[in-house]
Amino acid sequence: QVRLVESGGGSVQPGGSLTLSCVASESIDSIPGIDWYRQGPGKQREWVAVITAGGSTNYHDSVKGRFTISRDNAKNAVVLQMTSLKPEDTATYYCHAVGLGDIWGQGTQVTVSS
């Protein structure tokens, strides 16, 4: 069973940037897609972005133009570049394997605060 491990979280000021990485235990070419979700304090988990095995991407309206999802096949990783961060982006970010059932990483914390 594929395993996912997120990294790259941290604390930044509003307007700052962070890059999250989701590394898979096997080639991401074998995974139909990988998406990112986030769960802020007191909120339900919400979908953020997806990238398919074919490279197609889609984003939640709240992050369009600020976040970019991409694949690094050499590292078996999916990267989420986050710019112009806002306090409302504060959350634990999780990656998820699309089409393989309930496979999630352990999450990485992002805090945006002045």
C-alpha positions in Angstrom: 0.0 0.0 0.0 1.3 3.4 -0.9 2.4 5.7 1.9 2.5 9.5 1.8 4.7 11.8 3.9 4.2 15.6 3.9 6.8 18.2 4.8 7.6 21.8 4.5 5.1 23.4 6.9 6.0 26.3 9.2 5.1 29.7 10.4 5.1 32.8 8.1 3.8 36.3 8.1 0.9 37.3 5.9 2.1 37.7 2.3 4.8 35.1 2.8 5.4 31.9 1.0 5.9 28.2 1.8 6.4 25.1 -0.3 4.9 21.8 0.9 6.1 18.5 -0.4 4.2 15.1 -0.4 6.6 12.2 -1.0 5.1 8.8 -2.0 6.6 5.4 -1.2 6.2 4.4 -4.9 6.2 6.1 -8.3 3.6 8.8 -8.5 3.0 7.6 -12.1 1.2 4.6 -10.6 -1.2 6.9 -8.6 -4.2 8.3 -10.5 -3.8 11.6 -8.8 -2.7 13.4 -5.6 -4.6 16.2 -4.0 -4.0 18.4 -1.0 -6.6 19.1 1.7 -6.4 21.4 4.7 -8.1 21.6 8.0 -8.1 24.8 9.9 -8.8 25.1 13.7 -12.4 24.5 14.3 -13.1 23.8 10.6 -13.9 20.9 8.5 -11.3 19.4 6.2 -11.5 21.2 2.8 -10.1 20.3 -0.6 -7.3 22.6 -1.9 -5.9 21.3 -5.2 -5.3 18.2 -7.3 -2.9 17.0 -9.9 -3.6 14.0 -12.0 -1.1 11.4 -13.3 -1.5 13.2 -16.6 -0.5 16.5 -15.1 -3.9 18.2 -15.1 -4.5 20.5 -12.2 -7.4 22.1 -10.5 -7.7 24.5 -7.5 -10.2 25.6 -4.9 -11.3 29.2 -5.8 -9.8 30.5 -2.5 -6.2 29.6 -3.6 -6.3 30.1 -7.4 -3.5 32.4 -8.5 -1.7 32.0 -5.2 -1.0 28.2 -4.9 0.6 26.0 -7.6 0.6 22.2 -7.5 3.2 20.3 -9.5 4.9 16.9 -9.8 8.5 15.9 -9.3 8.6 12.5 -10.8 12.3 12.0 -10.0 11.5 12.4 -6.3 8.1 10.7 -6.3 6.7 13.9 -5.0 3.9 16.4 -5.4 4.8 19.9 -4.5 2.4 22.7 -3.4 3.9 26.1 -3.7 2.0 28.7 -1.7 2.4 32.4 -2.1 0.7 35.5 -0.8 -0.3 33.6 2.3 -3.2 34.8 4.4 -4.1 34.2 8.0 -7.1 32.1 6.7 -4.6 29.7 5.1 -3.6 28.6 8.6 -4.3 24.9 8.7 -2.9 21.4 8.8 -2.3 20.4 5.2 -2.7 16.8 4.1 -2.0 15.0 0.9 -4.2 12.2 -0.4 -3.9 9.6 -3.1 -6.8 9.8 -5.5 -8.5 6.6 -6.5 -6.7 4.4 -4.0 -9.1 4.5 -1.2 -8.5 6.2 2.2 -4.7 6.9 1.9 -3.5 10.1 3.6 -0.3 11.5 4.9 0.1 12.6 8.5 -0.2 16.3 7.8 2.1 19.3 8.1 1.1 22.5 9.9 1.0 25.9 8.3 0.6 29.0 10.4 0.2 32.4 8.9 0.3 35.2 11.5 1.8 38.5 12.1 
